[in-house]
């Protein structure tokens, strides 16, 4: 697959098939963190709060309040309610996580030794995350590592060829991670010895063949297992041909290009054993006019017409 195209797939939505628990989340508080509390109605209550080993902070008179595992916004609500029990005049508060800029929390999932949440240094990249998670399993594929990023109400997914960066010895090409990112190392698609029970991928892909895919894989996963689509692929007209239990087949067309651009999950369905995925090639008038056969035909026709005109003279 053309690497530049892989790196440009940045508008892929989170509807890919990743479990809900792997979707990127906000940074959550932990023991050792410090938060700055500001109380506009009672400035005397404002102070720096340290989260102790038990995950609690200490408020004046109120006492211990547990905030471990909460997001900054959730902790704000918890502290506000605790203060209002003894200080009714308090209507609003604000809290700021001190040193948040030096923390990069990422979630590493998929084919790694220790899938988990990790606290990495600023400027950590994809390979740093994979290495922190104990490296890859034997079944891992680093050619299309998925980076899921939440920004406001939108979620984007980028496929990154980490293997290429390792082969070139240049990790500076890998995108830096941001707090809350999720890194998913996919399973390597294994070519099946038989098409029975496999998903057969044909057409404008790098390696057309039957592939054995694990449960829950979707259309884009099948395309990536086949090495990705070629430059000639017509991603707006990909079809899945599915055998029916009572005989015959059902053919459904999907606009993978639309899915990549808008995240419309209807165009990235689950694939099932026995399915055939066909990626058609784009028809191009330019390519027709530049094929050798067509050019030879034009030259031959022109020569024949010229000969006829000369003969008639």
Secondary structure, 3 states (H helix, E strand, C coil): CCHHHHHHCCCECHHHCCCHHHCCCCCECCCCCEEEEECCCCHHHCEEEECCCCCEEEECCCEEEECCCCEHHHHHHHHHHHHHHHCCCCCCCEEEEECHHHCEEEEEEECECCCEEEEECCCCEHHHHHHHCCCECCCECCCCEEEEEEECCEEEEEEECHHHHHHHCCHHHCCECCCCCEEEECECCEECCCCCCCEEEEECECCCEEEECCCCCEHHHHHHHCCCECCCECHHHEEEEEECCCCCEEEEEECHHHHHHHCCHHHCCECCCCCEEEECECCCHHHHHHCHHHHHHHHHHHHHHHHHHHHHC
